[in-house]
Amino acid sequence: MKKCEYCAKEISYHEQYCSDACQQAAMKYYRLTRNCGRLFSICNILGLLAIVVGLFWMVFQPNIGIYIVSGGCLLLGILYFLLPFGTPDMIKKSKIKKTIKNVKWIACLLWMTGLVLLIAGFFFLHV
């Protein structure tokens, strides 16, 4: 059987979505990816760059490097929570609804990692 592209329920081969609500939610998701794709890419690059620069900076000054890494993790966590765009492979495998849920879990983990690093930097590496 074919599955709904949004919620992964089984449907007939003549349909793409199981209901109008799923179709509207999928169109809203695709519209959001089209409208905010450039912003997502720029913030994603900035967050990853902050993590890489912070890791290199930790060699010279650990207290500053950990703040940069935590800032990058916090930025990525907020970005992935507000704009939960999954890869095309994720969407193909687990459909849109589950992909959004998985990306939001990843966002929460990234945000909590950034918060833990920020607190650890403040208490343990404060000079």
DSSP file (Angstrom, degrees, kcal/mol; ACC not computed):
  #  RESIDUE AA STRUCTURE BP1 BP2  ACC     N-H-->O    O-->H-N    N-H-->O    O-->H-N    TCO  KAPPA ALPHA  PHI   PSI    X-CA   Y-CA   Z-CA
    1    1 A M              0   0    0      0, 0.0     2,-0.2     0, 0.0    11,-0.1   0.000 360.0 360.0 360.0 151.3    0.0    0.0    0.0
    2    2 A K  E     -A   11   0A   0      9,-0.9     9,-3.2    13,-0.0     2,-0.3  -0.558 360.0-136.5 -83.6 152.7    1.0    3.6   -0.6
    3    3 A K  E     -A   10   0A   0      7,-0.2     7,-0.2    -2,-0.2     2,-0.1  -0.844  22.0 -99.3-115.2 150.8    1.4    5.9    2.4
    4    4 A C     >  -     0   0    0      5,-2.9     4,-1.3    -2,-0.3    13,-0.2  -0.398  29.0-133.4 -61.8 137.3    0.3    9.5    3.0
    5    5 A E  T  4 S+     0   0    0     11,-1.8    91,-1.7     1,-0.1    -1,-0.1   0.699  99.9  37.6 -70.3 -18.1    3.2   11.9    2.4
    6    6 A Y  T  4 S+     0   0    0     89,-0.2    91,-2.7    90,-0.2    92,-0.4   0.896 132.9  13.9 -97.7 -53.6    2.5   13.8    5.6
    7    7 A C  T  4 S-     0   0    0     89,-0.1    -2,-0.1    90,-0.1    10,-0.0   0.511  90.5-124.2-108.3  -5.0    1.4   11.3    8.3
    8    8 A A     <  +     0   0    0     -4,-1.3     2,-0.2     1,-0.2    -3,-0.1   0.685  55.3 150.5  70.7  21.9    2.4    7.9    6.8
    9    9 A K        -     0   0    0      1,-0.1    -5,-2.9    -6,-0.1     2,-0.3  -0.552  55.9 -98.1 -77.6 151.4   -1.0    6.3    7.0
   10   10 A E  E     +A    3   0A   0     -7,-0.2     2,-0.3    -2,-0.2    -7,-0.2  -0.524  53.0 167.8 -73.2 134.3   -1.9    3.8    4.4
   11   11 A I  E     -A    2   0A   0     -9,-3.2    -9,-0.9    -2,-0.3     7,-0.1  -0.814  38.5 -81.7-136.2 174.5   -3.9    5.1    1.5
   12   12 A S    >   -     0   0    0     -2,-0.3     3,-1.2   -11,-0.1    -1,-0.1  -0.337  42.1-110.3 -76.7 165.2   -5.0    4.0   -2.0
   13   13 A Y  T 3  S+     0   0    0      1,-0.2    -1,-0.1    -2,-0.1   -10,-0.1   0.633 113.0  63.9 -72.1 -13.0   -2.6    4.4   -4.9
   14   14 A H  T 3  S+     0   0    0    -12,-0.1     2,-0.3     2,-0.0    -1,-0.2   0.571  97.1  65.5 -87.5  -9.1   -4.8    7.1   -6.5
   15   15 A E    <   -     0   0    0     -3,-1.2    -4,-0.1     1,-0.1     3,-0.1  -0.749  55.2-162.9-114.9 159.4   -4.2    9.6   -3.6
   16   16 A Q  S    S+     0   0    0     -2,-0.3   -11,-1.8     1,-0.2     2,-0.3   0.691  81.1  32.0-107.1 -30.8   -1.2   11.4   -2.3
   17   17 A Y        -     0   0    0    -13,-0.2    -1,-0.2   -12,-0.1     3,-0.1  -0.902  69.4-134.4-127.4 155.5   -2.6   12.5    1.2
   18   18 A C  S    S+     0   0    0     -2,-0.3     2,-0.3     1,-0.1    -1,-0.1   0.748  85.8   1.1 -82.4 -23.5   -5.1   10.8    3.5
   19   19 A S  S  > S-     0   0    0      1,-0.1     4,-1.8     0, 0.0    -1,-0.1  -0.951  73.8-102.6-153.8 170.8   -7.1   13.9    4.2
   20   20 A D  H  > S+     0   0    0     -2,-0.3     4,-2.7     1,-0.2     5,-0.2   0.840 119.2  58.3 -67.7 -32.7   -7.4   17.6    3.4
   21   21 A A  H  > S+     0   0    0      2,-0.2     4,-2.4     1,-0.2    -1,-0.2   0.914 107.0  46.9 -63.9 -42.1   -5.8   18.4    6.8
   22   22 A C  H  > S+     0   0    0      2,-0.2     4,-2.4     1,-0.2    -1,-0.2   0.899 112.1  50.9 -65.6 -39.6   -2.7   16.4    5.9
   23   23 A Q  H  X S+     0   0    0     -4,-1.8     4,-2.4     2,-0.2    -2,-0.2   0.920 111.9  46.4 -64.7 -43.0   -2.5   18.0    2.4
   24   24 A Q  H  X S+     0   0    0     -4,-2.7     4,-2.2     2,-0.2    -2,-0.2   0.895 112.8  49.9 -66.5 -39.6   -2.8   21.5    3.9
   25   25 A A  H  X S+     0   0    0     -4,-2.4     4,-2.1     2,-0.2    -2,-0.2   0.895 111.9  48.2 -66.0 -39.2   -0.1   20.7    6.6
   26   26 A A  H  X S+     0   0    0     -4,-2.4     4,-2.7     2,-0.2    -2,-0.2   0.914 111.6  49.1 -66.8 -42.4    2.2   19.4    3.9
   27   27 A M  H  X S+     0   0    0     -4,-2.4     4,-2.4     1,-0.2    -2,-0.2   0.884 110.2  51.8 -64.3 -37.6    1.7   22.4    1.7
   28   28 A K  H  X S+     0   0    0     -4,-2.2     4,-2.2     2,-0.2    -1,-0.2   0.910 110.8  48.4 -63.2 -42.0    2.4   24.7    4.7
   29   29 A Y  H  X S+     0   0    0     -4,-2.1     4,-2.3     2,-0.2    -2,-0.2   0.932 113.1  46.4 -63.5 -46.7    5.6   22.8    5.4
   30   30 A Y  H  X S+     0   0    0     -4,-2.7     4,-1.9     1,-0.2    -2,-0.2   0.869 112.1  51.2 -65.8 -36.0    6.7   23.0    1.7
   31   31 A R  H  X S+     0   0    0     -4,-2.4     4,-2.6    -5,-0.2    -1,-0.2   0.906 110.1  49.9 -65.6 -41.3    5.9   26.7    1.6
   32   32 A L  H  X S+     0   0    0     -4,-2.2     4,-2.6     1,-0.2    -2,-0.2   0.902 110.3  49.6 -64.2 -41.7    7.9   27.3    4.8
   33   33 A T  H  X S+     0   0    0     -4,-2.3     4,-0.6     1,-0.2    -1,-0.2   0.885 113.6  46.7 -65.3 -36.6   10.9   25.4    3.3
   34   34 A R  H  < S+     0   0    0     -4,-1.9     4,-0.3    -5,-0.2     3,-0.2   0.907 118.1  40.8 -70.7 -41.2   10.7   27.5    0.1
   35   35 A N  H  < S+     0   0    0     -4,-2.6     4,-0.2     1,-0.2    -2,-0.2   0.834 126.1  31.7 -78.2 -32.8   10.3   30.8    1.9
   36   36 A C  H  X S+     0   0    0     -4,-2.6     4,-2.4    -5,-0.2    -1,-0.2   0.234  85.8 104.5-111.3  12.7   12.8   30.3    4.7
   37   37 A G  H  X S+     0   0    0     -4,-0.6     4,-2.2    -3,-0.2    -1,-0.1   0.893  82.3  47.8 -62.8 -41.4   15.4   28.1    3.0
   38   38 A R  H  > S+     0   0    0     -4,-0.3     4,-2.3     2,-0.2    -1,-0.2   0.916 112.6  48.3 -67.8 -43.2   18.0   30.8    2.6
   39   39 A L  H  > S+     0   0    0     -4,-0.2     4,-2.5     1,-0.2     5,-0.3   0.907 111.6  51.5 -61.1 -42.7   17.7   32.1    6.2
   40   40 A F  H  X S+     0   0    0     -4,-2.4     4,-2.3     1,-0.2    -2,-0.2   0.915 110.5  48.3 -60.3 -44.8   18.0   28.5    7.4
   41   41 A S  H  X S+     0   0    0     -4,-2.2     4,-2.3     2,-0.2    -2,-0.2   0.916 112.3  47.6 -64.6 -43.7   21.1   27.9    5.3
   42   42 A I  H  X S+     0   0    0     -4,-2.3     4,-2.4     2,-0.2    -2,-0.2   0.936 115.4  44.2 -64.9 -47.0   22.8   31.1    6.5
   43   43 A C  H  X S+     0   0    0     -4,-2.5     4,-2.5     2,-0.2    -1,-0.2   0.862 112.3  53.7 -66.7 -35.0   22.1   30.5   10.2
   44   44 A N  H  X S+     0   0    0     -4,-2.3     4,-2.4    -5,-0.3     5,-0.2   0.922 110.4  46.2 -64.5 -44.3   23.1   26.8    9.8
   45   45 A I  H  X S+     0   0    0     -4,-2.3     4,-2.6     2,-0.2    -2,-0.2   0.912 113.1  50.0 -64.3 -42.7   26.5   27.8    8.4
   46   46 A L  H  X S+     0   0    0     -4,-2.4     4,-2.3     2,-0.2    -2,-0.2   0.910 111.9  47.8 -63.4 -42.3   27.0   30.5   11.1
   47   47 A G  H  X S+     0   0    0     -4,-2.5     4,-1.9     2,-0.2    -2,-0.2   0.926 114.7  44.7 -64.8 -45.3   26.2   28.0   13.9
   48   48 A L  H  X S+     0   0    0     -4,-2.4     4,-2.3     2,-0.2    -2,-0.2   0.886 113.1  51.6 -66.6 -38.3   28.5   25.3   12.5
   49   49 A L  H  X S+     0   0    0     -4,-2.6     4,-2.9    -5,-0.2     5,-0.3   0.895 107.9  52.6 -64.5 -39.6   31.2   27.9   11.9
   50   50 A A  H  X S+     0   0    0     -4,-2.3     4,-2.5     1,-0.2    -2,-0.2   0.896 109.5  49.2 -62.8 -39.8   30.9   29.1   15.5
   51   51 A I  H  X S+     0   0    0     -4,-1.9     4,-2.1     2,-0.2    -2,-0.2   0.931 113.7  45.2 -65.4 -44.7   31.3   25.5   16.8
   52   52 A V  H  X S+     0   0    0     -4,-2.3     4,-2.0     2,-0.2    -2,-0.2   0.934 115.6  46.1 -65.4 -46.1   34.4   24.9   14.6
   53   53 A V  H  X S+     0   0    0     -4,-2.9     4,-2.4     1,-0.2    -1,-0.2   0.904 112.6  51.6 -63.3 -41.1   36.0   28.3   15.5
   54   54 A G  H  X S+     0   0    0     -4,-2.5     4,-1.5    -5,-0.3    -1,-0.2   0.879 107.6  52.1 -63.6 -38.2   35.2   27.7   19.2
   55   55 A L  H  < S+     0   0    0     -4,-2.1     4,-0.5     2,-0.2    -1,-0.2   0.908 112.8  44.4 -65.6 -40.8   36.8   24.3   19.2
   56   56 A F  H >X S+     0   0    0     -4,-2.0     3,-1.0     1,-0.2     4,-0.5   0.876 111.5  53.9 -68.2 -36.1   40.0   25.7   17.7
   57   57 A W  H >X S+     0   0    0     -4,-2.4     4,-2.8     1,-0.2     3,-0.8   0.782  93.9  71.0 -69.3 -26.4   39.9   28.6   20.1
   58   58 A M  H 3< S+     0   0    0     -4,-1.5    -1,-0.2     1,-0.2    -2,-0.2   0.775  88.6  63.7 -61.4 -25.6   39.6   26.2   23.1
   59   59 A V  H <4 S+     0   0    0     -3,-1.0    -1,-0.2    -4,-0.5    -2,-0.2   0.897 115.6  28.4 -64.6 -39.1   43.2   25.2   22.4
   60   60 A F  H << S+     0   0    0     -3,-0.8    -2,-0.2    -4,-0.5    -1,-0.1   0.901 141.5   8.9 -91.1 -47.2   44.4   28.8   23.2
   61   61 A Q    >X  -     0   0    0     -4,-2.8     4,-2.4     1,-0.1     3,-0.6  -0.816  62.4-172.2-138.3  95.6   41.8   30.1   25.7
   62   62 A P  H 3> S+     0   0    0      0, 0.0     4,-2.2     0, 0.0     5,-0.2   0.830  83.6  58.4 -60.2 -33.9   39.3   27.4   26.9
   63   63 A N  H 3> S+     0   0    0      1,-0.2     4,-0.8     2,-0.2    62,-0.1   0.873 112.7  38.6 -68.0 -34.9   37.1   29.8   28.7
   64   64 A I  H <> S+     0   0    0     -3,-0.6     4,-1.9    -7,-0.2    -1,-0.2   0.885 114.2  55.1 -78.8 -40.1   36.4   31.9   25.5
   65   65 A G  H  X S+     0   0    0     -4,-2.4     4,-2.4    -8,-0.3    -7,-0.2   0.875 104.9  52.3 -60.6 -39.6   36.2   28.8   23.2
   66   66 A I  H  X S+     0   0    0     -4,-2.2     4,-2.4     1,-0.2    -1,-0.2   0.845 107.8  52.3 -69.6 -31.2   33.5   27.1   25.3
   67   67 A Y  H  X S+     0   0    0     -4,-0.8     4,-2.1    -5,-0.2    -1,-0.2   0.891 110.4  48.2 -68.7 -38.2   31.4   30.2   25.1
   68   68 A I  H  X S+     0   0    0     -4,-1.9     4,-2.1     2,-0.2    -2,-0.2   0.922 113.3  47.3 -66.7 -43.9   31.7   30.3   21.3
   69   69 A V  H  X S+     0   0    0     -4,-2.4     4,-2.4     1,-0.2    -2,-0.2   0.918 112.5  49.3 -63.6 -43.2   30.8   26.6   21.1
   70   70 A S  H  X S+     0   0    0     -4,-2.4     4,-2.6     1,-0.2    -1,-0.2   0.881 109.4  52.6 -65.9 -35.9   27.9   27.0   23.4
   71   71 A G  H  X S+     0   0    0     -4,-2.1     4,-2.5     2,-0.2    -1,-0.2   0.906 109.6  48.9 -63.6 -41.1   26.6   30.0   21.4
   72   72 A G  H  X S+     0   0    0     -4,-2.1     4,-2.5     2,-0.2    -2,-0.2   0.904 112.2  48.0 -64.2 -41.5   26.8   27.9   18.2
   73   73 A C  H  X S+     0   0    0     -4,-2.4     4,-2.5     2,-0.2    -2,-0.2   0.907 112.5  48.7 -65.9 -41.5   24.9   25.0   19.8
   74   74 A L  H  X S+     0   0    0     -4,-2.6     4,-2.4     2,-0.2     5,-0.2   0.918 111.7  49.7 -64.0 -42.6   22.2   27.4   21.2
   75   75 A L  H  X S+     0   0    0     -4,-2.5     4,-2.5     1,-0.2    -2,-0.2   0.934 113.6  45.2 -61.3 -46.9   21.9   29.1   17.8
   76   76 A L  H  X S+     0   0    0     -4,-2.5     4,-2.9     2,-0.2     5,-0.2   0.888 111.7  53.0 -66.0 -38.2   21.5   25.7   16.0
   77   77 A G  H  X S+     0   0    0     -4,-2.5     4,-1.6     2,-0.2    -2,-0.2   0.929 112.8  43.1 -62.4 -45.2   19.1   24.4   18.6
   78   78 A I  H  X S+     0   0    0     -4,-2.4     4,-2.4     2,-0.2     5,-0.3   0.909 115.0  51.1 -66.0 -41.9   16.8   27.5   18.3
   79   79 A L  H  X S+     0   0    0     -4,-2.5     4,-2.9    -5,-0.2    -2,-0.2   0.939 111.4  45.9 -61.0 -49.0   17.1   27.3   14.5
   80   80 A Y  H  < S+     0   0    0     -4,-2.9    -1,-0.2     1,-0.2    -2,-0.2   0.797 113.6  50.4 -68.3 -27.6   16.2   23.7   14.2
   81   81 A F  H  < S+     0   0    0     -4,-1.6    -1,-0.2    -5,-0.2    -2,-0.2   0.911 117.0  38.5 -75.2 -41.5   13.3   24.1   16.6
   82   82 A L  H  < S+     0   0    0     -4,-2.4    -2,-0.2     1,-0.3    -3,-0.2   0.856 130.3  30.0 -77.0 -35.1   11.8   27.1   14.8
   83   83 A L  S  < S-     0   0    0     -4,-2.9     2,-2.3    -5,-0.3    -1,-0.3  -0.736  73.8-173.9-123.8  81.3   12.5   25.7   11.3
   84   84 A P        +     0   0    0      0, 0.0     2,-0.6     0, 0.0    19,-0.2  -0.406  17.5 165.3 -80.8  70.3   12.4   21.9   11.5
   85   85 A F        -     0   0    0     -2,-2.3     2,-0.2    18,-0.1    -2,-0.1  -0.765  17.1-163.0 -90.0 120.8   13.6   21.1    8.0
   86   86 A G        -     0   0    0     -2,-0.6    14,-0.1     1,-0.1    13,-0.0  -0.505  27.9 -93.9 -93.2 168.1   14.7   17.5    7.5
   87   87 A T     >  -     0   0    0     -2,-0.2     4,-2.2     1,-0.1     5,-0.2  -0.400  36.6-109.8 -74.8 158.8   16.7   16.2    4.7
   88   88 A P  H  > S+     0   0    0      0, 0.0     4,-2.4     0, 0.0     5,-0.2   0.851 120.6  55.1 -58.4 -33.3   14.9   14.7    1.6
   89   89 A D  H  > S+     0   0    0      2,-0.2     4,-2.2     1,-0.2     5,-0.2   0.895 106.7  49.9 -67.1 -38.6   16.1   11.2    2.7
   90   90 A M  H  > S+     0   0    0      2,-0.2     4,-2.9     1,-0.2     5,-0.3   0.920 112.7  47.2 -63.4 -42.9   14.5   11.7    6.2
   91   91 A I  H  X S+     0   0    0     -4,-2.2     4,-1.7     1,-0.2    -2,-0.2   0.894 112.1  50.0 -66.7 -39.6   11.2   12.8    4.6
   92   92 A K  H  < S+     0   0    0     -4,-2.4    -1,-0.2    -5,-0.2    -2,-0.2   0.890 117.7  39.8 -65.3 -38.8   11.3    9.9    2.1
   93   93 A K  H  < S+     0   0    0     -4,-2.2    -2,-0.2    -5,-0.2    -3,-0.2   0.930 135.2  13.6 -78.6 -47.1   11.9    7.4    4.9
   94   94 A S  H  X S-     0   0    0     -4,-2.9     4,-0.7    -5,-0.2     5,-0.2   0.303 100.9-123.6-119.2   9.9    9.7    8.6    7.7
   95   95 A K  H  X  -     0   0    0     -4,-1.7     4,-1.8    -5,-0.3   -89,-0.2   0.194  38.6 -68.5  65.6 171.8    7.4   11.2    6.1
   96   96 A I  H  > S+     0   0    0    -91,-1.7     4,-2.5     1,-0.2     5,-0.2   0.894 124.6  52.8 -67.4 -46.2    7.0   14.9    7.0
   97   97 A K  H  > S+     0   0    0    -91,-2.7     4,-1.7     1,-0.2    -1,-0.2   0.917 114.6  40.8 -61.4 -46.2    5.2   14.6   10.4
   98   98 A K  H  X S+     0   0    0     -4,-0.7     4,-2.6   -92,-0.4    -1,-0.2   0.844 112.5  56.5 -72.0 -33.1    7.8   12.3   12.0
   99   99 A T  H  X S+     0   0    0     -4,-1.8     4,-2.6    -5,-0.2     5,-0.2   0.922 106.8  49.2 -62.7 -43.9   10.7   14.2   10.4
  100  100 A I  H  X S+     0   0    0     -4,-2.5     4,-2.1     1,-0.2    -2,-0.2   0.920 112.0  49.1 -60.5 -43.8    9.5   17.4   12.0
  101  101 A K  H  X S+     0   0    0     -4,-1.7     4,-1.8    -5,-0.2    -2,-0.2   0.919 112.4  47.6 -62.2 -44.5    9.2   15.6   15.4
  102  102 A N  H  X S+     0   0    0     -4,-2.6     4,-2.2     1,-0.2    -2,-0.2   0.903 111.4  49.8 -64.7 -42.1   12.7   14.1   15.0
  103  103 A V  H  X S+     0   0    0     -4,-2.6     4,-2.3     1,-0.2    -1,-0.2   0.873 109.1  52.5 -66.5 -36.0   14.3   17.4   14.1
  104  104 A K  H  X S+     0   0    0     -4,-2.1     4,-2.2    -5,-0.2    -1,-0.2   0.864 108.0  51.4 -68.0 -34.3   12.7   19.1   17.0
  105  105 A W  H  X S+     0   0    0     -4,-1.8     4,-2.2     2,-0.2    -2,-0.2   0.920 110.3  48.8 -64.5 -43.1   14.1   16.4   19.3
  106  106 A I  H  X S+     0   0    0     -4,-2.2     4,-2.5     1,-0.2    -2,-0.2   0.899 109.8  53.0 -61.6 -40.1   17.5   17.1   17.8
  107  107 A A  H  X S+     0   0    0     -4,-2.3     4,-2.7     2,-0.2    -2,-0.2   0.911 108.2  49.4 -62.1 -43.2   17.0   20.8   18.4
  108  108 A C  H  X S+     0   0    0     -4,-2.2     4,-2.5     2,-0.2    -1,-0.2   0.908 111.5  49.2 -63.4 -41.2   16.2   20.3   22.0
  109  109 A L  H  X S+     0   0    0     -4,-2.2     4,-2.2     2,-0.2    -2,-0.2   0.908 112.4  47.7 -64.7 -41.6   19.3   18.1   22.5
  110  110 A L  H  X S+     0   0    0     -4,-2.5     4,-2.5     2,-0.2    -2,-0.2   0.920 112.6  48.9 -64.2 -43.3   21.5   20.8   20.8
  111  111 A W  H  X S+     0   0    0     -4,-2.7     4,-2.2     1,-0.2    -2,-0.2   0.912 112.4  47.6 -64.4 -42.4   19.9   23.6   22.9
  112  112 A M  H  X S+     0   0    0     -4,-2.5     4,-2.6     2,-0.2    -1,-0.2   0.879 110.7  52.5 -67.2 -36.5   20.4   21.6   26.1
  113  113 A T  H  X S+     0   0    0     -4,-2.2     4,-2.5     2,-0.2    -2,-0.2   0.926 110.2  48.4 -62.5 -44.4   24.0   20.8   25.1
  114  114 A G  H  X S+     0   0    0     -4,-2.5     4,-2.1     2,-0.2    -2,-0.2   0.889 112.2  49.0 -62.1 -39.5   24.7   24.5   24.5
  115  115 A L  H  X S+     0   0    0     -4,-2.2     4,-2.5     2,-0.2    -2,-0.2   0.908 111.2  48.9 -67.2 -42.5   23.1   25.4   27.8
  116  116 A V  H  X S+     0   0    0     -4,-2.6     4,-2.9     2,-0.2    -2,-0.2   0.910 112.3  48.9 -63.4 -42.3   25.2   22.8   29.7
  117  117 A L  H  X S+     0   0    0     -4,-2.5     4,-2.6     2,-0.2    -2,-0.2   0.894 110.9  50.8 -64.3 -39.1   28.4   24.0   28.0
  118  118 A L  H  X S+     0   0    0     -4,-2.1     4,-1.9     2,-0.2    -2,-0.2   0.928 113.9  43.6 -64.0 -45.0   27.5   27.6   28.9
  119  119 A I  H  X S+     0   0    0     -4,-2.5     4,-2.5     2,-0.2     5,-0.3   0.909 114.3  50.4 -66.5 -42.3   27.0   26.7   32.5
  120  120 A A  H  X>S+     0   0    0     -4,-2.9     4,-2.7     1,-0.2     5,-0.8   0.901 110.9  49.6 -63.2 -40.4   30.1   24.6   32.6
  121  121 A G  H  X5S+     0   0    0     -4,-2.6     4,-0.6    -5,-0.2    -1,-0.2   0.872 112.4  48.0 -65.3 -36.5   32.1   27.4   31.1
  122  122 A F  H  <5S+     0   0    0     -4,-1.9     4,-0.2    -5,-0.2    -2,-0.2   0.913 122.7  30.9 -71.4 -42.3   30.8   29.8   33.6
  123  123 A F  H  <5S+     0   0    0     -4,-2.5    -2,-0.2    -5,-0.1    -3,-0.2   0.869 130.3  29.1 -86.6 -38.0   31.4   27.7   36.7
  124  124 A F  H  <5S+     0   0    0     -4,-2.7    -3,-0.2    -5,-0.3    -2,-0.1   0.765 127.4  34.0-100.0 -27.2   34.4   25.6   35.9
  125  125 A L  S  <<S+     0   0    0     -5,-0.8     2,-0.3    -4,-0.6    -3,-0.1   0.292  79.9 129.0-111.8  10.2   36.5   27.7   33.5
  126  126 A H              0   0    0     -4,-0.2    -4,-0.1    -6,-0.2    -5,-0.0  -0.513 360.0 360.0 -69.5 124.3   35.7   31.1   34.9
  127  127 A V              0   0    0     -2,-0.3    -1,-0.2     0, 0.0    -5,-0.0   0.405 360.0 360.0-104.4 360.0   39.0   32.9   35.4
